């Protein structure tokens, strides 16, 4: 069965396909339950796709709130009732009296937590505000982080665990850019967004250092569309927010949102 599934996905996704397939097989054949770590949207899609091929299994996805980008998956036999199951997600509140707290960004908080030796899969979404940050995380590491996280990018912080109903959500923050581009090719858009020459982006893309909608994309001529999220290793992420007509010279107007 695995060989047939591999054909539908990228080669670098094989390891996750194998893990997801094992979770589903064990739920179907051994009636076991599996609570995953946080999955990105691509992984959640792969898991749901594989699960849909097995009528004896169901999957619940939950990231702690409606609309979460990163979510944990509970895989169980189809006869299970999962709505009231504890998904093991808690809110970590990070705050400080230091006025420099308002200058911290998503990457500062994530770097501080991962710097403690925490795996990315243990961490869900970040909600950054001037007053601090709320982070979704697996409950099994929450005590360790509250005991060890005392500083974020040279700002002394305090931490507190909160129930999910006290999560303060923030909308994704973008630094917007209005560009005119020759086409919606991946290499051209990445080049313009990060002000790099086309030759500087071709090699990283072909080497698998670029993702479109969380899927590795090695084809520089891949055509983007409004809504696509692009991650370029070492430079961050951006979303193609909209396309807005053509200039007199035949170039395309696009609006880009760089994640901040």
N, C-alpha and C positions, 0 to 999 in steps of 0.2 A: 504493500500500500504506500509506503514511504516514497519509493521511486516515482510513483505516479504523481505524488504531491509535489516533489521537488521540481517537477517540470513547470509548475505554475509560479515559482518564486525564485528569488535571486540566490546564487550559490552561497553567498555569505550568510544566508538565513537558515542554512541546513541545521546547524546546532540547535537553534530555537525550535525548528520544526520537529526535530527528534524529541526534544523535551516535551513540547506540547502534545505530540502524538502519544507519548508514554503516559502523560497525565490522563488523557482521554481514554486510552486503552485500560488503564487501571480502574478508572471510574466505571467503565462499561463491564469489564470482565470480573473485577475483584470487588466492585461496589465500594471503592475507596473515594474519599474526598481529598481534594488538593487545593490549598490556598496559596496562590502564587505571590511573588513579590510584585512591585509596581511594574506594569507593562506600558510601553509607549504605544501610541495609536496603531502603529504598524504591527507590533507584536499582538495587540488585542485583535486586530483584523485577521491575522494568520490563525490565531487560536480559534476564533469564532468560525472561520472558514473550515478548518479541520473538524471542529465539533459538529458542524452542520451535516457532515457526512455520516455521523453516527447517531441514530435515533434513540439510543439508550442513554445519552449523556446530555446534560444541560450546563450552561456557563452563566454565571452572574458576574458582571463587571461593575466595580464601584471604586471611585477614587476619593470618597469622603463627602462629595457634594455633586449635585447635578451639573453636568458639563465639564467635569474634570478631564484634563488632558491625559494624565497618567493614572491608570487604574489597576487595582488588584483584581485577580480573577479567582472565583470559586468554581471549581469543576466538580460535578457530582452526578450520581445516577439520576436518570430522568424522573424518578418517583420522589425525589427529595423536594422539600419545601425550603427555599433559600432566602425568602424575603426578610426574615427576621434574624438571619445568621450574622454573628459578629464578624466583620471583615478585618478586624485588627488594625484599624486606622485611627490615629489620634492627631491632634493639632499641637504643634510646638509654637509657642509665642516667644519671639525674641524682641527685647526692648532694651532701652538704655536712657540714662539722663544726659548722655553726651549729645550735643547738638549736631555732631558730625554723623549721627545715625541717619539723618535724612539724605545724606549723600551716598549711602550704600545702595548697591544695585543687586539684582538677582544673582549675578555671578559671584559677588562677594559672599553672600550667604551660602550659596552652594559650595563654593570653594572651602569655606570654613568648616562645613559639616563633613565634606568628603575628606578634608585634611585630617579628620580624626580617625580615618581608616574605615569609614562607613561606605558600603557599596551603594552605587546609584540606585539599584533596585529597591533599596529600603526607603527611598525618598520619593514622595509624590510631587504635587505642585507647590510652587512658592507664590505667596501673595504679599508683595512688597508695598509698604506705605511709608510715608515720612516718619511715622511713629514707630516703625519697626517692621516685623515680618511674621506672618503665620505660615508654617510649613506643615504639609501633610506628611506623615511618616508611619511606618509599621510600629505597632505598639511594643514589639519585643526589643527595640533599640532605644526607646524613648528615655528610659531611666539613665542609660549610659550617656546620651547626649546632654541631658539636663545636668549631669554631674561633671561633664568635661568641656562643654562649650562655654567659654568665658570671654571670647574675643572674636570679633568679625572685622577683618581688615583694620587692625589696630584700634578698633573701638571696643571698649569694655562693655559687655552686654550681660543681661540676666535672662534666664529662661523660665518658662512655666508651661505645664501641660494643661490643655483645655479640652473639654468635650467638643464634639463635632458641631454642635448647635451654636458654639461661640466663635466659630470661624468667621473672620472678617475677610470677605472676598474682594479682590481688586480686578479690574479689567486689565487685559494684556496691554502693556504700554508699548507704543511704537514711536520711533523717530521716523517721521514720514519724509519721503523724497519723491519729487516729481521729475521723471526722466523722459527723454525721447530716445528710443532705441530702434535699431535697424530691423530687428525681428524679436520674437519671443524665445529665441534659442537660449538654452541654459548658460552656455559659456559667455554669450554676449551680455546677458542680464547680470550674472555674477561679476563680470569684468567691470561693468558700469557701477554697480552698487558699491563695490569695494575699491573702485578706482585703481584697478590693476590692468595691466596689458592682457590682451587675449592669450598671449603665449604663457603668461604667468598662471593662468587658471586652467589651461588645457591639461597639463601634466597631473595636477592634483585630482581633477575630475576623473581622468582615465585611470588613476591609481586607486579610485574608490573612496576618496576623501570628501565626497559630496553626497548629500541625501536630499531627495525630493519627497516630501510627505513621509519622512522617516524611512524611506526605502533607498538603499544605495543606488546611485545613478552614475554610470560610467560613460554615458553617451553625451558628449558635449553638445550635440545638435538636438537633444531632447527639447521639445517645445513645451513651454510653461503656459499655464492658464490662470486666470484670476482665482485666488484662494489658495494656490500652492504655497507650501512652506518649504524653504530651501535652507539647508544647513551646510555651511562651508567650513571645513575643519580649520580651527585656529582663528576664524574671523567672526563666528557667531551665526545667527539665523535671521532670515527676513521672510516676509510674506508678500507675494504679489497681490496687492489689495484690489486693484482694478485696472482695466485698460480703458483709455478715454480718447478714442478716435485717432486720426492720422493728421500729421502736419502737412503743410503745402509741399514739403520736400519728400513726402512719402514715408516719413518715420512714424513710429507708433508712440503715442503718449501713454505712459504707465505711471501708476502710483505705487511706491514701494513702502512697506513698513518694516523698519529694522527693529528687532526685539531689543528692548533696553532693560 
